[in-house]
Amino acid sequence: MRETTATIIIAILGSGVLAALIALVPVYWPRHAVYEWEPVPITDCGELDRASTFNSSDPQDQQCSKKSKGTIAVCWNGDQYRNDANPQKLATHPWCTYKHVAPAQCKGGPHPGLTYVCQKAS
């Protein structure tokens, strides 16, 4: 029985069947789409926040996905850009807020900051 199984495996590997099957993998299991934060002109808008992260003025990758595509992150470095509305009450510390809004609709907020839009990576 072992010889028969080994013969079948060798036949499959030796033929072009395995190579043909491997070539089809991307067709049936396409790569997972990757989303990333891209800088856009500096802005701010009141409210519409969905999440916040702290200790960095760079938006976190896990906050950008297919679900949040087209929404923005506004970040403050605590130096040039500050926001005293920081929930941790530390205006000089870096943080980001993630908003349920597209860049064009985000205007007039009192604390302009580094702004990014979530989009599908090219």
N, CA and C atoms as an extended XYZ file, in Angstrom:
366
Properties=species:S:1:pos:R:3:atomname:S:1:resname:S:1:resid:I:1 pbc="F F F"
N         0.827       -1.198        0.000 N   MET     1
C         0.000        0.000        0.000 CA  MET     1
C         0.865        1.252        0.000 C   MET     1
N         1.945        1.238        0.799 N   ARG     2
C         2.822        2.416        0.850 CA  ARG     2
C         3.476        2.686       -0.495 C   ARG     2
N         3.844        1.610       -1.199 N   GLU     3
C         4.475        1.792       -2.507 CA  GLU     3
C         3.503        2.421       -3.493 C   GLU     3
N         2.238        2.019       -3.432 N   THR     4
C         1.224        2.567       -4.333 CA  THR     4
C         1.007        4.051       -4.042 C   THR     4
N         0.917        4.418       -2.763 N   THR     5
C         0.738        5.821       -2.386 CA  THR     5
C         1.933        6.649       -2.818 C   THR     5
N         3.129        6.132       -2.598 N   ALA     6
C         4.344        6.845       -2.998 CA  ALA     6
C         4.403        7.007       -4.505 C   ALA     6
N         3.998        5.982       -5.246 N   THR     7
C         4.000        6.052       -6.706 CA  THR     7
C         3.027        7.122       -7.190 C   THR     7
N         1.857        7.198       -6.566 N   ILE     8
C         0.860        8.210       -6.954 CA  ILE     8
C         1.383        9.608       -6.665 C   ILE     8
N         1.977        9.811       -5.494 N   ILE     9
C         2.515       11.133       -5.135 CA  ILE     9
C         3.610       11.541       -6.097 C   ILE     9
N         4.505       10.633       -6.418 N   ILE    10
C         5.597       10.933       -7.356 CA  ILE    10
C         5.028       11.255       -8.731 C   ILE    10
N         4.000       10.534       -9.152 N   ALA    11
C         3.384       10.789      -10.449 CA  ALA    11
C         2.760       12.178      -10.503 C   ALA    11
N         2.089       12.554       -9.413 N   ILE    12
C         1.477       13.889       -9.375 CA  ILE    12
C         2.541       14.974       -9.385 C   ILE    12
N         3.570       14.790       -8.563 N   LEU    13
C         4.636       15.786       -8.504 CA  LEU    13
C         5.407       15.858       -9.810 C   LEU    13
N         5.603       14.700      -10.463 N   GLY    14
C         6.372       14.655      -11.693 CA  GLY    14
C         5.604       15.195      -12.880 C   GLY    14
N         4.297       15.072      -12.852 N   SER    15
C         3.512       15.609      -13.963 CA  SER    15
C         3.402       17.117      -13.772 C   SER    15
N         2.767       17.764      -14.608 N   GLY    16
C         2.597       19.207      -14.453 CA  GLY    16
C         1.370       19.573      -13.634 C   GLY    16
N         0.696       18.578      -13.066 N   VAL    17
C        -0.549       18.818      -12.341 CA  VAL    17
C        -0.341       19.737      -11.147 C   VAL    17
N         0.667       19.449      -10.334 N   LEU    18
C         0.907       20.267       -9.144 CA  LEU    18
C         1.248       21.703       -9.532 C   LEU    18
N         2.096       21.854      -10.555 N   ALA    19
C         2.455       23.207      -11.001 CA  ALA    19
C         1.222       23.953      -11.498 C   ALA    19
N         0.352       23.245      -12.198 N   ALA    20
C        -0.867       23.881      -12.695 CA  ALA    20
C        -1.783       24.286      -11.549 C   ALA    20
N        -1.890       23.439      -10.537 N   LEU    21
C        -2.718       23.770       -9.385 CA  LEU    21
C        -2.162       24.958       -8.611 C   LEU    21
N        -0.862       25.005       -8.422 N   ILE    22
C        -0.233       26.116       -7.715 CA  ILE    22
C        -0.460       27.423       -8.461 C   ILE    22
N        -0.412       27.376       -9.781 N   ALA    23
C        -0.644       28.584      -10.578 CA  ALA    23
C        -2.055       29.120      -10.404 C   ALA    23
N        -3.010       28.250      -10.056 N   LEU    24
C        -4.399       28.674       -9.885 CA  LEU    24
C        -4.694       29.256       -8.503 C   LEU    24
N        -3.815       29.096       -7.556 N   VAL    25
C        -4.061       29.562       -6.192 CA  VAL    25
C        -4.446       31.041       -6.141 C   VAL    25
N        -3.719       31.952       -6.813 N   PRO    26
C        -4.132       33.370       -6.738 CA  PRO    26
C        -5.517       33.637       -7.321 C   PRO    26
N        -5.964       32.809       -8.263 N   VAL    27
C        -7.279       33.000       -8.862 CA  VAL    27
C        -8.378       32.660       -7.857 C   VAL    27
N        -8.201       31.569       -7.145 N   TYR    28
C        -9.221       31.128       -6.198 CA  TYR    28
C        -9.074       31.742       -4.820 C   TYR    28
N        -7.871       32.133       -4.445 N   TRP    29
C        -7.620       32.773       -3.152 CA  TRP    29
C        -6.828       34.054       -3.391 C   TRP    29
N        -7.507       35.099       -3.868 N   PRO    30
C        -6.785       36.353       -4.159 CA  PRO    30
C        -6.183       36.953       -2.896 C   PRO    30
N        -5.132       37.741       -3.103 N   ARG    31
C        -4.485       38.410       -1.976 CA  ARG    31
C        -5.469       39.326       -1.274 C   ARG    31
N        -5.318       39.402        0.023 N   HIS    32
C        -6.145       40.282        0.839 CA  HIS    32
C        -5.815       41.736        0.485 C   HIS    32
N        -6.828       42.545        0.253 N   ALA    33
C        -6.606       43.957       -0.075 CA  ALA    33
C        -5.965       44.663        1.113 C   ALA    33
N        -5.043       45.543        0.820 N   VAL    34
C        -4.336       46.294        1.855 CA  VAL    34
C        -4.797       47.747        1.787 C   VAL    34
N        -5.093       48.300        2.955 N   TYR    35
C        -5.502       49.695        3.043 CA  TYR    35
C        -4.456       50.450        3.843 C   TYR    35
N        -4.240       51.727        3.503 N   GLU    36
C        -3.214       52.510        4.175 CA  GLU    36
C        -3.637       53.969        4.287 C   GLU    36
N        -2.976       54.665        5.213 N   TRP    37
C        -3.235       56.089        5.428 CA  TRP    37
C        -2.354       56.894        4.486 C   TRP    37
N        -2.965       57.825        3.766 N   GLU    38
C        -2.245       58.728        2.867 CA  GLU    38
C        -2.456       60.168        3.329 C   GLU    38
N        -1.383       60.961        3.387 N   PRO    39
C        -1.530       62.360        3.817 CA  PRO    39
C        -2.405       63.173        2.861 C   PRO    39
N        -3.195       64.059        3.428 N   VAL    40
C        -4.011       65.015        2.671 CA  VAL    40
C        -3.818       66.379        3.341 C   VAL    40
N        -4.318       67.466        2.748 N   PRO    41
C        -4.132       68.784        3.371 CA  PRO    41
C        -4.644       68.843        4.812 C   PRO    41
N        -3.959       69.598        5.624 N   ILE    42
C        -4.254       69.740        7.054 CA  ILE    42
C        -5.636       70.344        7.262 C   ILE    42
N        -6.374       69.761        8.209 N   THR    43
C        -7.723       70.233        8.501 CA  THR    43
C        -8.138       69.769        9.904 C   THR    43
N        -9.347       70.093       10.273 N   ASP    44
C        -9.998       69.559       11.474 CA  ASP    44
C       -11.490       69.802       11.328 C   ASP    44
N       -12.256       68.967       11.969 N   CYS    45
C       -13.699       69.151       12.012 CA  CYS    45
C       -14.184       68.640       13.351 C   CYS    45
N       -15.151       69.324       13.890 N   GLY    46
C       -15.660       68.944       15.201 CA  GLY    46
C       -16.454       67.644       15.153 C   GLY    46
N       -16.369       66.911       16.233 N   GLU    47
C       -17.145       65.690       16.440 CA  GLU    47
C       -16.884       64.649       15.351 C   GLU    47
N       -17.836       63.779       15.127 N   LEU    48
C       -17.761       62.692       14.156 CA  LEU    48
C       -16.644       61.694       14.445 C   LEU    48
N       -16.071       61.725       15.663 N   ASP    49
C       -14.987       60.810       16.009 CA  ASP    49
C       -15.522       59.393       16.197 C   ASP    49
N       -14.744       58.415       15.748 N   ARG    50
C       -15.104       57.008       15.941 CA  ARG    50
C       -14.101       56.283       16.822 C   ARG    50
N       -12.879       56.832       16.959 N   ALA    51
C       -11.842       56.202       17.788 CA  ALA    51
C       -10.713       57.201       18.004 C   ALA    51
N        -9.859       56.914       18.977 N   SER    52
C        -8.664       57.717       19.247 CA  SER    52
C        -7.517       56.788       19.603 C   SER    52
N        -6.307       57.213       19.252 N   THR    53
C        -5.099       56.492       19.667 CA  THR    53
C        -4.116       57.515       20.212 C   THR    53
N        -3.209       57.048       21.063 N   PHE    54
C        -2.329       57.966       21.780 CA  PHE    54
C        -0.863       57.573       21.632 C   PHE    54
N         0.020       58.529       21.964 N   ASN    55
C         1.477       58.353       21.991 CA  ASN    55
C         2.131       58.332       20.626 C   ASN    55
N         1.417       58.714       19.578 N   SER    56
C         2.006       58.830       18.246 CA  SER    56
C         1.152       59.774       17.414 C   SER    56
N         1.822       60.549       16.570 N   SER    57
C         1.085       61.416       15.644 CA  SER    57
C         0.951       60.745       14.278 C   SER    57
N         1.235       59.459       14.214 N   ASP    58
C         1.009       58.669       13.000 CA  ASP    58
C        -0.240       57.816       13.218 C   ASP    58
N        -1.163       57.825       12.260 N   PRO    59
C        -2.364       57.007       12.441 CA  PRO    59
C        -2.012       55.520       12.448 C   PRO    59
N        -2.735       54.750       13.231 N   GLN    60
C        -2.461       53.321       13.350 CA  GLN    60
C        -3.071       52.543       12.186 C   GLN    60
N        -2.271       51.611       11.668 N   ASP    61
C        -2.698       50.816       10.512 CA  ASP    61
C        -4.013       50.090       10.744 C   ASP    61
N        -4.219       49.556       11.947 N   GLN    62
C        -5.431       48.770       12.193 CA  GLN    62
C        -6.699       49.619       12.161 C   GLN    62
N        -6.576       50.936       12.145 N   GLN    63
C        -7.751       51.809       12.054 CA  GLN    63
C        -8.152       52.067       10.594 C   GLN    63
N        -7.378       51.532        9.642 N   CYS    64
C        -7.640       51.738        8.208 CA  CYS    64
C        -7.934       50.381        7.572 C   CYS    64
N        -9.157       50.217        7.096 N   SER    65
C        -9.580       48.944        6.515 CA  SER    65
C       -10.620       49.212        5.418 C   SER    65
N       -11.099       48.150        4.822 N   LYS    66
C       -12.145       48.293        3.800 CA  LYS    66
C       -13.351       49.031        4.377 C   LYS    66
N       -13.676       48.726        5.624 N   LYS    67
C       -14.835       49.335        6.289 CA  LYS    67
C       -14.652       50.849        6.478 C   LYS    67
N       -13.420       51.304        6.712 N   SER    68
C       -13.175       52.733        6.974 CA  SER    68
C       -12.603       53.471        5.759 C   SER    68
N       -12.594       52.825        4.598 N   LYS    69
C       -12.071       53.456        3.380 CA  LYS    69
C       -12.768       54.790        3.137 C   LYS    69
N       -11.971       55.822        2.838 N   GLY    70
C       -12.508       57.151        2.543 CA  GLY    70
C       -12.676       58.034        3.760 C   GLY    70
N       -12.505       57.486        4.964 N   THR    71
C       -12.599       58.299        6.178 CA  THR    71
C       -11.222       58.843        6.532 C   THR    71
N       -11.170       59.732        7.521 N   ILE    72
C        -9.903       60.406        7.818 CA  ILE    72
C        -9.436       60.178        9.259 C   ILE    72
N        -8.160       60.459        9.416 N   ALA    73
C        -7.536       60.546       10.736 CA  ALA    73
C        -6.949       61.947       10.836 C   ALA    73
N        -7.153       62.595       11.959 N   VAL    74
C        -6.514       63.882       12.231 CA  VAL    74
C        -5.599       63.643       13.432 C   VAL    74
N        -4.321       64.016       13.279 N   CYS    75
C        -3.320       63.734       14.307 CA  CYS    75
C        -2.609       65.012       14.731 C   CYS    75
N        -2.213       65.039       15.986 N   TRP    76
C        -1.498       66.178       16.548 CA  TRP    76
C        -0.196       65.681       17.163 C   TRP    76
N         0.898       66.405       16.875 N   ASN    77
C         2.204       65.975       17.387 CA  ASN    77
C         2.517       66.559       18.759 C   ASN    77
N         1.666       67.428       19.259 N   GLY    78
C         1.870       68.022       20.575 CA  GLY    78
C         2.835       69.187       20.559 C   GLY    78
N         3.356       69.512       19.397 N   ASP    79
C         4.314       70.607       19.255 CA  ASP    79
C         3.736       71.639       18.283 C   ASP    79
N         3.978       71.453       17.010 N   GLN    80
C         3.453       72.375       16.006 CA  GLN    80
C         1.919       72.288       15.934 C   GLN    80
N         1.402       71.088       16.086 N   TYR    81
C        -0.039       70.870       16.062 CA  TYR    81
C        -0.469       70.325       17.417 C   TYR    81
N        -1.415       71.036       18.065 N   ARG    82
C        -1.897       70.645       19.393 CA  ARG    82
C        -3.406       70.638       19.421 C   ARG    82
N        -3.910       69.789       20.293 N   ASN    83
C        -5.352       69.746       20.497 CA  ASN    83
C        -5.602       69.529       21.983 C   ASN    83
N        -6.070       70.566       22.649 N   ASP    84
C        -6.306       70.462       24.093 CA  ASP    84
C        -7.563       69.655       24.424 C   ASP    84
N        -8.247       69.155       23.390 N   ALA    85
C        -9.391       68.279       23.618 CA  ALA    85
C        -8.951       66.816       23.753 C   ALA    85
N        -7.656       66.592       23.855 N   ASN    86
C        -7.122       65.238       24.059 CA  ASN    86
C        -7.834       64.612       25.262 C   ASN    86
N        -8.477       63.456       25.072 N   PRO    87
C        -9.195       62.832       26.192 CA  PRO    87
C        -8.306       62.531       27.396 C   PRO    87
N        -7.004       62.441       27.189 N   GLN    88
C        -6.092       62.199       28.306 CA  GLN    88
C        -5.665       63.505       28.971 C   GLN    88
N        -6.210       64.625       28.495 N   LYS    89
C        -5.931       65.960       29.059 CA  LYS    89
C        -4.457       66.352       28.948 C   LYS    89
N        -3.807       65.917       27.867 N   LEU    90
C        -2.389       66.195       27.655 CA  LEU    90
C        -2.199       66.808       26.269 C   LEU    90
N        -2.409       68.096       26.139 N   ALA    91
C        -2.348       68.773       24.840 CA  ALA    91
C        -0.975       68.680       24.192 C   ALA    91
N         0.078       68.509       24.984 N   THR    92
C         1.424       68.449       24.419 CA  THR    92
C         1.853       67.026       24.049 C   THR    92
N         0.963       66.052       24.186 N   HIS    93
C         1.281       64.673       23.809 CA  HIS    93
C         0.666       64.354       22.450 C   HIS    93
N         1.365       63.549       21.651 N   PRO    94
C         0.820       63.199       20.334 CA  PRO    94
C        -0.366       62.247       20.440 C   PRO    94
N        -1.305       62.423       19.537 N   TRP    95
C        -2.456       61.520       19.462 CA  TRP    95
C        -3.190       61.713       18.155 C   TRP    95
N        -4.076       60.787       17.845 N   CYS    96
C        -4.877       60.843       16.619 CA  CYS    96
C        -6.335       60.541       16.949 C   CYS    96
N        -7.205       61.129       16.168 N   THR    97
C        -8.614       60.777       16.227 CA  THR    97
C        -9.037       60.344       14.828 C   THR    97
N        -9.937       59.398       14.775 N   TYR    98
C       -10.398       58.821       13.512 CA  TYR    98
C       -11.852       59.210       13.353 C   TYR    98
N       -12.193       59.757       12.190 N   LYS    99
C       -13.501       60.379       12.004 CA  LYS    99
C       -14.313       59.687       10.912 C   LYS    99
N       -15.629       59.645       11.114 N   HIS   100
C       -16.566       59.112       10.125 CA  HIS   100
C       -16.892       60.209        9.116 C   HIS   100
N       -15.899       60.635        8.370 N   VAL   101
C       -16.130       61.711        7.411 CA  VAL   101
C       -15.033       61.675        6.344 C   VAL   101
N       -15.391       62.096        5.141 N   ALA   102
C       -14.419       62.206        4.049 CA  ALA   102
C       -13.674       63.536        4.183 C   ALA   102
N       -12.465       63.635        3.626 N   PRO   103
C       -11.684       64.875        3.756 CA  PRO   103
C       -12.427       66.137        3.321 C   PRO   103
N       -13.180       66.070        2.239 N   ALA   104
C       -13.873       67.258        1.727 CA  ALA   104
C       -14.936       67.787        2.696 C   ALA   104
N       -15.482       66.915        3.548 N   GLN   105
C       -16.515       67.336        4.492 CA  GLN   105
C       -15.943       67.767        5.845 C   GLN   105
N       -14.651       67.678        6.016 N   CYS   106
C       -14.032       68.026        7.304 CA  CYS   106
C       -13.467       69.436        7.217 C   CYS   106
N       -14.203       70.387        7.775 N   LYS   107
C       -13.794       71.798        7.702 CA  LYS   107
C       -14.208       72.525        8.973 C   LYS   107
N       -13.448       73.546        9.319 N   GLY   108
C       -13.865       74.467       10.363 CA  GLY   108
C       -13.626       74.038       11.791 C   GLY   108
N       -12.921       72.949       12.003 N   GLY   109
C       -12.642       72.529       13.372 CA  GLY   109
C       -11.631       73.448       14.041 C   GLY   109
N       -11.634       73.512       15.362 N   PRO   110
C       -10.779       74.459       16.079 CA  PRO   110
C        -9.320       74.029       16.231 C   PRO   110
N        -8.987       72.762       15.889 N   HIS   111
C        -7.627       72.264       16.118 CA  HIS   111
C        -7.081       71.560       14.880 C   HIS   111
N        -6.671       72.328       13.849 N   PRO   112
C        -6.131       71.681       12.652 CA  PRO   112
C        -4.939       70.787       13.014 C   PRO   112
N        -4.857       69.661       12.314 N   GLY   113
C        -3.762       68.723       12.573 CA  GLY   113
C        -3.378       67.993       11.310 C   GLY   113
N        -2.381       67.153       11.449 N   LEU   114
C        -1.922       66.324       10.333 CA  LEU   114
C        -3.076       65.414        9.948 C   LEU   114
N        -3.439       65.421        8.680 N   THR   115
C        -4.639       64.736        8.237 CA  THR   115
C        -4.305       63.661        7.208 C   THR   115
N        -4.984       62.527        7.332 N   TYR   116
C        -4.746       61.375        6.457 CA  TYR   116
C        -6.086       60.799        6.034 C   TYR   116
N        -6.130       60.213        4.850 N   VAL   117
C        -7.314       59.511        4.367 CA  VAL   117
C        -6.976       58.034        4.223 C   VAL   117
N        -7.926       57.194        4.587 N   CYS   118
C        -7.759       55.743        4.451 CA  CYS   118
C        -8.146       55.354        3.036 C   CYS   118
N        -7.218       54.688        2.341 N   GLN   119
C        -7.527       54.255        0.980 CA  GLN   119
C        -6.830       52.942        0.672 C   GLN   119
N        -7.310       52.296       -0.371 N   LYS   120
C        -6.728       51.023       -0.791 CA  LYS   120
C        -5.336       51.281       -1.341 C   LYS   120
N        -4.375       50.489       -0.904 N   ALA   121
C        -2.992       50.649       -1.358 CA  ALA   121
C        -2.904       50.298       -2.843 C   ALA   121
N        -2.066       51.025       -3.540 N   SER   122
C        -1.919       50.741       -4.976 CA  SER   122
C        -0.794       49.782       -5.240 C   SER   122
